[in-house]
Amino acid sequence: MGTVKVLIIDHYDSYTNNILQLLQGSQTGQDGSPYPEWSVAVIRFDQFDWDTFKTELLPSLDAIILSPGPGTPKRESDFGFNSRLIKEVDIPILGICLGHQGIGTSLGATIINTPNIKHGQTAEIHHKAIGVLRDLPQRFWGVRYNSLVLDIESLPPDLEATAWTYDPEDSSRKVLMGLQHRRRPIFGTQWHPESVCSEHGAKILSNFRDIVLSYWATSRPANQWTSRSILPNATLPSHILNADVLLDEAHHSFESTTLRGVSVDGQNTPYYVASASLGKGPKPELVFQTLTRGSSADGEAWLDSAKVRDSHSRNSYLASAAFSLSYSIELGTVSVHQGGKITKSERLKGTYWHWLDHLQHELVLKNTQAILPESLNQDTEVGQPLLQVGLIGYFGYELKWESLPGHRYPDAEVERHDRPDSQLIFADRVLRLDNYTGEWTLFGLIRRGEQDPIGQAIEATSAVGLDEDEFADLVSRFRDAFDGLPSPPYVQPHPLPEFVALDNQDSYTSSIVQAKKAISEGETYELTLTTKFFAKSPDADPFALYLDLRGRNPAPYSAFLHFPAHDTTILSSSPERFISIDRNGVAEMKPIKGTLAVSPDPEEDLRRRNKLATDVKELAENLMIVDLIRSDLHNVSPSSSIKVPKLLHVETYQTVHQLVTTIQSQVAPTVGGVKVLERCFPPGSMTGAPKLRSVQILEQLEQQRRRGVYSGSLGYVCVSGTVDQSVVIRTIVKTGDELELGAGGAITWLTDEEVVETSLELKDARLALDHEQKHYTALSA
């Protein structure tokens, strides 16, 4: 017995990291102390050439796991040197999905289209109870993500079929689900044992470990007469661990009570956060108009829980800018704006994410004493953050070029524009409205003395934050204003104008057909296809437009953001959270896939709930994103901390039932909130899965058009380290006098391209699309 040194070779799949959750076991040594069963690293299939891999990595390995992935193993661009590995090297190998198919094709099997394409759906697995399937129940459920399959009728003599399911349309036809080599320790599973809905995944990996230990225990022809000792607490050598694509911190378990960089000795920091209760006050739209809007030349924000759905939408925040940031990925330049002017412009050598992480960690967190959670006068649930002061704004979808491994900004073809890919305000004063109690609280960033490291770094023309007297004056002014605000709002809602669609029925339907073709060829499991709508509104006040949108379509993550530097205003009515990180470092993601309206008739309403809970398409879409999110969180959290407290759960709100899953993890204490956003960006619900290949296909289907703000995320990164970001859907972006609205939805193999329906974004906003409306096949995002 000992610790097996295993390498996972990843094919840029969005589920690979979940295999780590099956490798968490430990054993007890002779001295009574525990030791891990596995020492693991993950590398990309194209990270090394064959000669380097064979000479520098392979001698240190006890076993290899070949991951799932898009495409076909018959293409070297999808499978790399793995065919040579399978044919030439005697080492225990477990292949999953693409890895399983690659074992077959490398050794002479034929790959065909599966008779029944399944993505995110379970299949009943029958098997011979041998190899990695030993001691498993004869029938169990495994989740399939495959359009291609090895032909069970044409397996070469060296390969044995070990598992199968039956074609639902032909109950006598076996579909191959597992295989093994008859003489060598090579095994494959077509289904995904690492999926949250697959059964007995940990047992399959435990059986594989037993086989690895047995293989190396004695000299035999199969291992070229070479035995080796596998010792407890053995580890992969440093040169392999350093090549691991996951953050080192995310591999280790830990106890954490605070987020990275939060100051303990607060008395020595240049800034601290102060708060003051303002009591009950006017409606937030009135407070925003009179006290926040126009108070800064660099912008303002209203993170507006217009519809209180749960504890995460309990608070609304109104904030004005001490300065603002904008970033263009095309230029690679960050600009800092203060007082309506650029104070600093910097061409970045690295990514925007890296630059912003440094700003947040080295300048903000290290220099600020935030208010402790117990002093914020509000109890919170696990995963629920609170904002004090900090960065507020958006991260546009095109930042995927700097966040997705294997994806780079193209030199040509992509649509060019001069709009920022991210804009943020740094809010040094924030009003919080508790929508449960109606109580208002003012937060301010206070300078202890003359030091102003944030202002110095951005070359500010005026100090960042307030001194104590200025904060006291602000509290007094706000309290007086609360007593004297007029009842009717200054700005009245203005109806949204008529929007014109970018695509027509034929072009959008053609894109759906192409998307389904890519799915049938094994290139992707799901694609979130989008389009755009445009309108002109030269005279309308954007805040008046937002009030109309808010009145018609209130949402838990509604928002109004204004960035004067680029004349950009965001009017959002998003119902979906991207990710949050609470004060103790618990990250939570809550994808929504599947929505039905509440019926006033109890019997009909129960029928709708049951329909949503059993709808194959909706369940599959939700599960695909759940497994993707679990994999993303492995980039920032130890595998053992990733939990799914609610899986495929129907939640009922005032007007809708929604199919929701809750995923939580403990963020490594050395990983900041910006790094978490980077490693999980863009939201998987807006790409599909696998994320990288889906994004690449979507770029072609959407004709290299930029999505811009749409499909990205919006929210805050607090000076305390907490984070809350929504998915940017059901959102209008006003630039100058032009309004832009993105809309779209998930395309799976079960999508019917002949069904024409208005997108939910447009329906809920009640946009006047006139006769053009009926020409779009846009599934709700």
N, C-alpha and C positions, 0 to 999 in steps of 0.2 A: 504494500500500500504506500501511496505517496502523492505528491502534488504533480499533476500532469501539466506539462507545458504545451499549450495549444494555441495555434494561430488561426484567427478567423480572417478569411480573405473575402473582402466585401466587394460587390459589384455595383456600387453606388445605389444600393437598395434602401428604401425607407423603413425596412423592418429588421435589418441585420442586427442592430444593437440590442434588440430584444432577446437575442440568443443569450446574452450575458445573464439574463435573469434565470436561465436554466443552469447556470454554472456557479451557483452561490453556495453549494454544499460544503460542509467541513467534516473532517474526521478527527478522532482522538488518537494521539500518538501514544507510544509506550510509556512516556513520562506523564501521561494524563492531560497534556495540554492539547488544545485543538490546533489543527492546521487546515489550510484551504485545499479543496480537492483539485482546483485548477489554478494555474497562472496563465492569464489571457492577455493577448493584444489583438487589435484589429488593424489591418492594413488594407489599402485599396488594391485591386487586382492589377492596376497599371502603375503602382508606386515604384516597383523595381523591375529591371529586365530579368530574363530567365537566368542568365549566368550569375548575376549578383545574388538573386534569390537562392539559387542552388548552392552557392559556395559560402554565403555569409549568413543566411537565415536558416536554411533547411537543417544543417547539422545540429542545431540547438533545439529542434522541435520534437515533441513526442507524438503530436497529432495535428491534423488540419481540418477545419470546417470550411466548406465552400458555401457561401451565402446565397440567398435568393437574389434576384436581380431582373432587370428588364431585358428584352431582346431574346436572342437565341445563342446557345453555346457553340453553334456552328460558325459564328462570327467572332474573329479574334478581337474585334473592337469591343465586344460585349464580354468575352470570356478570357481574354489574354492568353497567358502561357499555361493555363490550368489543364488543357488537354495533354500537354507534355508531362505535367506533374502526375496526372492520373495514369498515364501509360508507362512512365519511366521510373517512378520513385516508389519504393516499398515503404509506406508509412500509413498508419490508420487514417482514413479519410471519411468524413460524413458530409454528404452533399444535401442541401435543402433547396427544393424548387429548381431554380436555374442550376445550382450545383448538382442536384440529382440528375437533371437532364444532361448535364455535361458529362457525368460519369457514363451515362448510357451512350451518347453519341461518340465519345472518345474511344469507347470499346466496341463500337460497331452497331449500336442500336439505331433505329429510325425514329425521328421526331415528327409528329403529325399534329394537326389541329385536334384539340380535345373534342369529343362529340357533344360535350355540354360545358360551355365556358362558365366558369365560376370565379368570382372575385369577391372576397369578404363573405363567402357563404360556407356553411359547414357541409361535410360529406361524412357518411358512415364508413369507417375504415374497417375492412376485414383483413386478416393477416395470418401468417404461418407461425407466429410466436417464436421466431428465431432471430438471432443477431440482436440488433438494437431494439427489436420488438418483443424480446423475451419477457415473459411474466406480465404481459399486458392483457386486459380483458379482450375477449375475441372481437367485440364490436365496440368502437368508441368514436367520438366525433373529432374530426380535424378540420381546420379552416383552410380552404383552397384559395389561391390567388394565381390561377393559371389559365391561359388560352391554348397553350401547347402541352403535349404529353408524349411520353415515349410509347411507341406501339408495342403493346404487350404480346402481340402475335409474332413479332420478329426480333425478340431478344436474342443476342448471340449466346453460344453455349456457355461462356464464362459467367454470364449474369443470370441470376435467379430472381424471379418475381416473388417478393415477400409480402406485399400488401396491395390491395385493390379496393375500389368502390364499384358501384354498378351505375350504368347510364340510366338516369331517371326516365328516359324515353324508350329504353330497351333493357328491361330488367335482366336479360340473359347476357348482356354485354359487359365484360369486365373492363374497367379503366385502371391502368397501372398507377399505383400510389406509392410503391416502395420496392427497392431492389437491394441486392447485395452481390458481391463477387463470390464465386464458389471457392476460391483458394486464398484470396487476399482480403485484408480487413478494410474493405471499401463498402460503404452503405449509403443509401439515398432514400429520402422521403419527398414525395411530390407535394404533399400538404405542408403547412407551416406549423411545426410543433411549438414555435415561440409565440404564436398568436395568443392573445388574452382569452380567446374562446376555444382554443384547442385543448384537448384533454391529454394528460400523461406526458407532457413535454419534458418535464424534469426527469421522469423515469427513463425516457428514451436516451437522454444525455448521460444519465447514470450508467445505463447499459453500455453506452459507447465508451465511457471511462473504464469500466471493467474489462472491456475488450482490449483497450489500449494497454492497460496494466498487464494483462495476460500475454499480449503480443511481445512486449519487451522483456518479459520475465525470464524467458529461456531462449537459447540459441536454436534456430530452426531455419530451414530453407526459406520460409516466407519472409524472414527479416535478414536474409543473407548471412545467417549464422552469427548475427550480432545482437547480443543481449545488452541491456543497460539497466542500471539501477535508477528507479524513480523514487526520490527521497521526499520525505515530508518537508514542507516549506521551500521546495525548489522554486526558483523564479526564472523567468525568461531573462536572457542577458540584456544589459542596458541598451545596447545598440538596437535591439528589437523593441524594447519598451519605449525608447525615444522616438521610434517611427510610428508608434500607435497614433491613430487619427483621433482618438478621444482624448480629452483633457486628462492629464494624470490625476488631477484632484477628483475627477468624477469616478475613479475606480475604487476609492477608499471610503469605508464607512466612518462616521464621526458623530460626535455630539455637537450641536450648534444651537446657540441661543441668540446670536446677533448676526447681522449681515456683514459682509466684508467692508472693512475700512471705517466702520462707525467708531468714533472716538470714545475711549473710556475715560481719559483724563480731560473732561470737557473744559475745565477752567483754563487750559492752555491753548484753546482754539481761538482763532481770530473772530469766528462767528458763533452765534448760538441762535436757536429758534425760540421765540416767545409767542405766547398765545393770550388772548383775552376774550372772555365771553361777552357777546353783544345782546344776548337774550333773544326773544322771539322778534321777528321783523316782517317786512313786506315780502311779497312774492319775489322769487329770484329774478324773473325777467325785468322787474322794476328796479331791483338793486343793481343788476348788471348794467342797465341803461344809464342809471344816474351816478353810480359810484365806480364802475369798472370801465365801461366802454369809453374809449378816447382818453383815458387817464395816462396812457403811455404812447409815445410816438413809435414804439417798437412792437406793439401788439397786445392782444388780450385773448383770454380763453374762458369759456364757460363749459366745463365738463358737467353736463346736465342730465341727471337721472330723472328724465321727464316722466318715466314710467317706473315706479318702484316695484321691482319684481321679487327681489330677495335681498339679503344683507349686502351683497356686492353693489346694489344700486341704492343703498341707503343714503349716501352722501352726494351732494352736488358741490362743485368747486368753482369759484369765480376768481380769476387771477389776472394781473397786469404784469407787463414785462419790465425787468430791470435792463435787459438787453435781449437780443434775439440772434439765432444762428441760422444760416442756410447753407446747404451743400448741394453741389452739382456733381454727379458721378461722371458726366461727360467731360467736365473740366478738371475734376479731381480737386476742387477748391472749396474750402470752408470760408464763409464770410461772417464776420461779427458786426452786428448793427446796434448802435446805441444813439439815442436822440435823433433817430431818423437818418443817421449817416453811418457809413461803413467805417469802423474804427480799426479793423484788421482783416486782411485777406491772406489766406495761407494755402499754398499748393501742397497737398498731402503726399508724403512718400509711401505711406501705407494706406490702409482702408479707413473710411469714415468711422466704422465701428470701433477700430482700435483707437483712433483719435478721441472719440467721444468717451470711451471707457477710461482713457487716461484723464480727461477732464473731470469726469464724475468721481473717479477714485482719488486722484492726486490733489485736485484743487477743491472739490466740493466736500466729499465725505471726510477726508483727513483734516479738513479745516473747520468743520462744523459740528457743534454739539446739538444733536437733534433732541426733541422731547421724547422721553421714555414712554413706551406704550401705556403703562399704567397711569400716566399723567395726561392722557389725551381725552379722558372723560367719555370713553365709548368702548364698550365690550365688543370684541370682534370674534368671528369664527375662524377656524383654521383656513389659511389661504386667503383671508380677506385683508387687504392692505388699507392704510390710511395715508392721505397726502398731508404734508405740512407745507413746505415750499419746495421748489425745484424746477426741473425741466418739464415743459408741457408742449406737445406738438405731435407731428406725424413722421412716420418712416414710410416713404413711398415704395411701391412694389419693386421698382427697378433696383433697389438696394440688394436684391437677390444676387446681382452680379458680384457683390462683395461678401455675401454670406454663405452661398451654396458651394460646398466643396466640388471642384471640377467644373465650375461655371465661371467664365470670365467675360468682361465687357467686350463686345465685338467691335472690331475696327471699322466695319462697314455694315450696310444693310439696315441696321436698326434706325427707327425714326428719330430724328434729331429734334430737340426743342430746348428752349432757354428757361424752362421752369425748374425750380429746385426739386431735388429728389427727397429732401428732408428739410423741414423748418421747425424750429423749436424756440420757445421763449424761455428765458430763465426768470421765473416768477419769485420775487423776494417778498411779496405780500399776497396772501391767499385768504379768501373768505370761504368758510365751509358751512353748508346748510345741512343739518341733520333732518332728513325728510321724515323720519319717524316722529320726532318731537317738535320740529319747527324751530329749533334753537340754532343760532348763528354763532360762529367762532372765527375770530381773526387771527391769522398766523403771520409772523414777520421774521425775516432774517435780520438779526441784530449784529452790528459790528461792536466788538468789545473796546476797540481803541482805534488807532490810526491804520493798523494793518488791514490791507484789502487784497489778499493774494489772487482772488478771482478777478477783480477789476484790473489788477496789474497784468495778469496773463492775457486778458483780452484787449489790453491797451485802452481801457475805459476812459471816457472823458468826464464821467461823474461816478462817484463811488457806488459799488454794488452793496445792497442792503441799507439798513437804517441805523441811526444811533438810537439810544434809549429814549431821548426826548422826542425824536421824530416819530417813533412808534407810539408813544403816549399821546402825541397830538393826533395821530391817525386814528387811534382808538376813540378819542374824544369826538373827532369829526364824524366818524362813522356812527357813533351812538346818537349824536345830534341829528344826523341825516335820517337815521331810522325813524326818529320821531316826527320828521317833517316831510317825508316823501309823499308826493301826491298819489292818490289812489289809481286813477286811470294811467296806463302806460303812455309814454311819449310817442312811441312807435307802434303803429297798428299793423297787424299781419297783412301782407301783400300776397295775392295769389301767385303761385308759380306759373311761369309762362309755358307756352307750348314747346315741347321738345321734338326735335327731328332726329330720326334714327340714322346711324352710320351704315348699318347693314340692311339688306332687304331679306325677304323670306327665302329666296333661292340661295343667297350667299351663306346665310346662317345655317340653313338646313344642310347645305353642302359641307360646311365645316363639321357639323355633327356626324355626317356620314364618314368623313375622313377620320374623325376622332374614333368612331367605332371600328374603323378598319385598323387603326393603330392598336386598339385594344385586342382585336381578334388575332393580330400578329404577335401578341405577347410583348409589345413595346411599353405598355402601361396598363394599369388596372382601372384608373379613373382619371378623367380630365375635367378641370373646372374651366369651361369655355365662357368667354365674356365678350361683350360688345359695348358700344357707347352710344349715348344720346346727347345732343347739343341744343342749346337755346341761347338767344340773346336777351339781355336785360339791362340796357344802358342806363335806365333811370331808376330802377328799383333799388331800394336800400337792402343790402343782403341780410341785415338783421330782421327786416320785415318779412323777407322770404323765409328766413329760418323760423320765425314765429308761426307762419302758416304751416310749414312742414311739421313743426313741433305739435301744433294743434291737431293736425290730421293724423300724424303717425308718431305719437310719443313712444320712446324706446328707452331701455335701461342704460344704453350708452350713447344717448344723444349728445351732441357737442356743437358748439359754435366757436370757431377759432379764426382770428384775423391776424394776418401778417402784412403790415403796411409796406415793408421793404420790397416785396414782389407783388403787391396788390392782390394777395391771395386770401380768400375766405372759404372756410370749410363749413358746410351745413350737413351734419350727420344725424342719422336716426338709426344707428346700428343696434341690433338686438344681441350681438354676439361678442363675448369676451375672447380675446386672443390668449393672453396669459397675465397672471397676477403673481406677485411675490410678497408675502406678508413680512412682518417685522422679524419673525424667527427664521426666515429663509425658506418657507414652504411655498413652492411654486404650484399653481393650480391652473389647469386648462380645462375648458368646458365646451367641447364642440357640439354644435346643434346641427343635426341633419334629420329633417322630418318635421313637418308642421301641419296641424289640422285645426280648423276653427272650433271653438267651443259651441255646442248646441244648447239652446235653452230647454230642449226636451231631454229629460234624464236618460231615457232609453236610447235615444239617438246618440247622446253624448257618450254613453258607455260603449256603444258600438264603435264610435270614432276612436276612442282610446284604445280599444282592443285591436282595431284595424292598424293603428299606428304602431302598436307594440308587436305586431306580427307581420308587418309589411316587409317582404323579402328585400325589395330594392332599398327602402329606407334603412333597414337594419344593416345591410351590406355597406352602404355609403358611410354610415356612422362608424361601423367597425373598422373600415379601411383607414379612416382618419384617426381613430383611437390607437390602432397599432402604430401608425406613423408618429403620433405625438409621443407615445411611450418611447419609441426609438430616438426621437429628437431630445427628450429629456435625459437620455443616457449621456449626452454631450456635456451636461452640466451637473449631473447628480449621480451618486452611487446607485448602482442597479438595484440594490436591496431596498432603497428608499422609495422606489417608484410603485405607486399603488393606484388601484382603480376602485375607489369606494362606491361609486355608482356606475353601473354598466348598462347601457341601452335602456335607460329609465325614462318612462313617460312622465313629464312634469306638466302640471296644469296651472295656467295663469288666467288672468281675467278674461282674455278673449281667445287664447290659443292653447292647444296641447302641443308639446314639443318633445322630440326624442333626443335625450341629452345623456352624455356620459361625463363623469367627473374624473380627472386624472390629477394626482398630486405627487410631488417628489420633494426631497430635501436638497436644496441647492448647496453645493460645496461652499464653505465659508470664504474661500479665496476667489470665488467666481462672482463678479459683480452683476448687477441687473442688466447693464448694457451687453455684457457678454452672453447672458442668457437670451436676450432678444436676438442677438446675432446668430447664435447657434440654433435657434428655432425658427428663424425667419426665411422665407415669408410664411404666413399662416398656411398650414397644409390644406385647410378647407378651401383655399383659393387657388391651389395648384393641382391637387390630385396626388396620386401615388403610383410608382415611386416619384419622389419630389423632383429630383434633377431631370430625369428623362421626361417627365410630364411637362416641366417648364420649357424644355427645349422643343417639344412637340407643339406646345401652345404658342410659342413664339412664331412658328411657321403658320399655324392655323389662323392666328390673329394678325398675320402679315407684318410682323415685326413692329406693330403699333405699341407704343408705351401705354401701360395702364395708369401710370402716374400715382396719385394718392390712393386711388381705388385698389383694393386687394392688399394694401399694406396694413399698417397698424397705427393706432392713435391713442394717446393717453399721456401718462406722466411717469417720470423717474424721479423719486423724491430724495431729498437730502438725507433722509433716514435710511436709504437703501431699498425702500419698498418700490414696487412697480405695479402699474395697472394699465393694460393696453387692450383696446377693442379691435376687432377686425373691421376694416373700413369697407362696409357694404351699405347699401341704401343711403348713399352719401352724394351730395352735390358739391362740386368745387367751382367756385367763382373766381375767375382770373380776369381782371379788367371788366369788360361788359359781357364776357362769355361764360355761360354755365355748362358744365360737363357732368354727366351722370353715367357711371359704369353700372352694368347689370350682367348677370350670367348665372350659371349653375353647373352642377356636376353632371358629367356625361359618363355613364357606365354601359356595360354590355346590355343591360336591361332597359336603357333609354329608348323610347319610341320616337324616332325622328319625325314621324308623321303627325305627332300631336303638337298642335300649335296653341300655345297659351302665353298670356302676358306675364312677364317676370314679376315676382312678388315685390321687388323694389319699386317698380313703376306702379303697381296696383295700390300698394299701401300709401304711396305718396300722392296718389290720385292725379298723376300728371296727365295733362291734356295732350295725348298723342294722336288724337283724331283718327282718321282711317288708317294711318300708318301702323297703328298699334297692333292690328290683327296679323301683321305680316311677320311677327317674330316668334321664333321658337326659343324662348329663354327660360330655362328651368330655374326655380328659385335658388339663390345662393344660400 
